[in-house]
Amino acid sequence: MFANMKIGLRLALGFAAVLVLLLAVAAVGYTRISALNVQVEGLVNDKFPKTVAANDVIDSINVIARRLRNAYIFKDAESAKEVDAIPEQRKIISDRLDKLEKTITSDEGKALLKKVQEARKGYVDDQDQFLSLLKANKRDDAVAMLSGELRKSQTDYIKSVTDLIALQESLVEKAGKEAEAMADAAERMLIILAAAAAAL
């Protein structure tokens, strides 16, 4: 039936079919690129910043640990200087945890963040007790606490934050793989449509 059509009609139908396929190529390209943009935006503006915030918490924990050690080692004004520097690091931690609390939405993430907050309270309580011993010049008790309860609560605290980081890193990796798979699927679809248009 197609062979009996006039050449002009055949060309018109072929041209129309090619136009339809080209429109399909444009539509597929646009929708897949939009979906990829959403994925990339989630990585850049949500998932990755969470890992950065959690790592900032660990950095501040380590700085506090050094300040506490130095407060014991140094004397008088130098010791007081180390103690006075601790609130700044505590504020950094509070800011980062507030940010995480506002942005973490998964049940698993919320559960891990709750463990972080509980571990933080234990560590801060031990810090305050250690500083009280130093202030009272009970240095033997202070050093015993530094190597005992304080070290344990610090280790527990860091582990809870590390667990949260591991979750966020797994989400970053998953999102990256999903974006890669989406790009591969779009590429295959565009090649098929382009080949069909070329054949027509």
C-alpha positions as a printed Julia matrix, in Angstrom:
200×3 Matrix{Float64}:
  0.0    0.0    0.0
  2.85   2.39   0.91
  4.49   1.63  -2.5
  1.38   2.86  -4.36
  1.42   6.25  -2.64
  2.66   9.27  -4.48
  6.29  10.2   -3.82
  5.27  13.5   -2.25
  2.96  11.78   0.21
  5.63   9.21   1.06
  8.16  11.97   1.7
  5.68  13.85   3.83
  4.91  10.75   5.93
  8.6    9.94   6.29
  9.42  13.51   7.26
  6.58  13.51   9.79
  7.85  10.25  11.29
 11.36  11.68  11.59
  9.99  14.82  13.24
  8.09  12.69  15.74
 11.27  10.78  16.57
 13.28  13.97  16.88
 10.67  15.35  19.25
 10.92  12.09  21.21
 14.72  12.49  21.35
 14.31  16.05  22.66
 11.69  14.95  25.23
 13.78  12.03  26.49
 16.89  14.2   26.67
 15.1   16.95  28.57
 13.37  14.68  31.09
 16.48  12.6   31.79
 18.7   15.66  32.17
 16.15  17.18  34.56
 16.12  13.97  36.6
 19.94  13.94  36.67
 19.95  17.56  37.82
 17.71  16.6   40.74
 20.08  13.75  41.67
 23.17  15.95  41.43
 21.49  18.72  43.42
 20.66  16.2   46.13
 24.29  15.09  46.27
 25.75  18.59  46.29
 23.23  20.38  48.52
 22.04  17.62  50.86
 23.89  14.34  51.17
 27.5   15.52  50.88
 27.07  18.54  53.22
 25.78  16.16  55.89
 29.03  14.19  55.78
 30.99  17.46  55.98
 28.97  18.58  59.03
 29.5   15.24  60.78
 33.23  15.33  60.07
 33.35  18.86  61.53
 31.91  17.37  64.72
 34.72  14.81  64.9
 37.32  17.51  64.26
 35.95  19.56  67.14
 35.86  16.52  69.45
 39.54  15.95  68.74
 40.35  19.61  69.35
 38.53  19.48  72.69
 40.46  16.35  73.65
 43.75  18.16  72.97
 42.58  21.21  74.93
 41.68  19.05  77.91
 45.04  17.28  77.8
 46.87  20.61  77.54
 44.82  22.05  80.4
 46.19  19.25  82.57
 49.77  19.56  81.32
 50.05  23.34  81.47
 49.76  25.5   84.56
 48.01  28.69  85.58
 47.35  31.13  82.7
 48.3   28.65  79.96
 45.99  26.03  81.43
 43.16  28.56  81.7
 43.73  29.57  78.06
 43.17  25.98  76.94
 39.98  25.69  79.0
 38.65  28.99  77.62
 39.06  27.69  74.06
 36.71  24.73  74.61
 33.34  26.58  74.37
 34.16  27.64  70.79
 34.46  23.99  69.76
 31.3   23.08  71.63
 29.46  25.78  69.67
 30.73  24.36  66.38
 29.42  20.96  67.4
 26.03  22.41  68.43
 25.71  24.25  65.13
 26.54  21.17  63.08
 24.22  18.9   65.05
 21.39  21.43  64.71
 21.97  21.45  60.96
 21.92  17.64  60.84
 18.77  17.48  62.94
 17.0   19.78  60.46
 18.13  17.92  57.34
 18.2   14.23  58.26
 14.83  12.72  57.36
 15.33   8.94  57.26
 14.39   6.82  60.29
 17.83   5.21  60.33
 19.52   8.6   60.18
 17.38  10.0   62.99
 18.13   6.96  65.16
 21.88   7.36  64.61
 21.69  11.1   65.29
 19.89  10.4   68.56
 22.77   8.13  69.6
 25.2   10.93  68.75
 23.31  13.37  70.97
 23.17  10.87  73.84
 26.9   10.15  73.53
 27.61  13.86  73.41
 25.81  14.45  76.69
 27.89  11.76  78.39
 31.11  13.21  77.04
 30.23  16.79  78.01
 29.34  15.64  81.55
 32.72  13.92  81.83
 34.49  17.01  80.48
 32.85  19.19  83.1
 33.76  16.75  85.86
 37.37  16.65  84.66
 37.55  20.45  84.57
 36.09  20.61  88.09
 38.84  18.29  89.32
 41.47  20.46  87.67
 39.97  23.6   89.21
 40.04  21.93  92.63
 43.7   21.01  91.97
 42.89  17.29  92.29
 45.39  16.42  89.58
 45.71  12.73  90.41
 41.95  12.26  90.14
 41.91  14.36  86.98
 44.57  12.31  85.22
 42.82   9.09  86.27
 39.61  10.39  84.72
 41.43  11.6   81.61
 42.68   8.09  80.91
 39.51   6.39  82.13
 35.94   7.62  81.93
 36.75  10.61  79.73
 38.59   8.51  77.18
 35.75   5.98  77.06
 33.0    8.58  76.61
 35.07  10.29  73.9
 35.54   6.98  72.07
 31.81   6.24  72.28
 31.02   9.73  71.03
 33.35   9.49  68.03
 32.01   6.04  67.16
 28.42   7.31  67.14
 29.38  10.14  64.77
 31.4    7.75  62.6
 28.35   5.49  62.27
 26.32   8.47  61.1
 29.01   9.4   58.57
 29.05   5.81  57.26
 25.3    6.0   56.63
 25.59   9.31  54.78
 28.49   8.05  52.7
 26.45   4.99  51.71
 23.61   7.29  50.64
 26.05   9.39  48.6
 27.39   6.26  46.92
 23.87   4.97  46.21
 22.79   8.3   44.7
 25.91   8.34  42.55
 25.19   4.87  41.2
 21.56   5.77  40.52
 22.65   8.88  38.61
 25.13   6.82  36.59
 22.48   4.2   35.76
 20.05   6.95  34.77
 22.63   8.51  32.45
 23.4    5.12  30.84
 19.69   4.42  30.26
 19.19   7.86  28.72
 22.18   7.34  26.44
 20.83   4.0   25.21
 17.36   5.45  24.6
 18.75   8.4   22.66
 20.92   6.12  20.5
 17.91   3.9   19.68
 15.74   6.88  18.77
 18.5    8.49  16.71
 19.11   5.21  14.85
 15.39   4.87  14.12
 15.27   8.45  12.82
 18.31   7.81  10.62
 16.75   4.62   9.23
 13.55   6.47   8.34
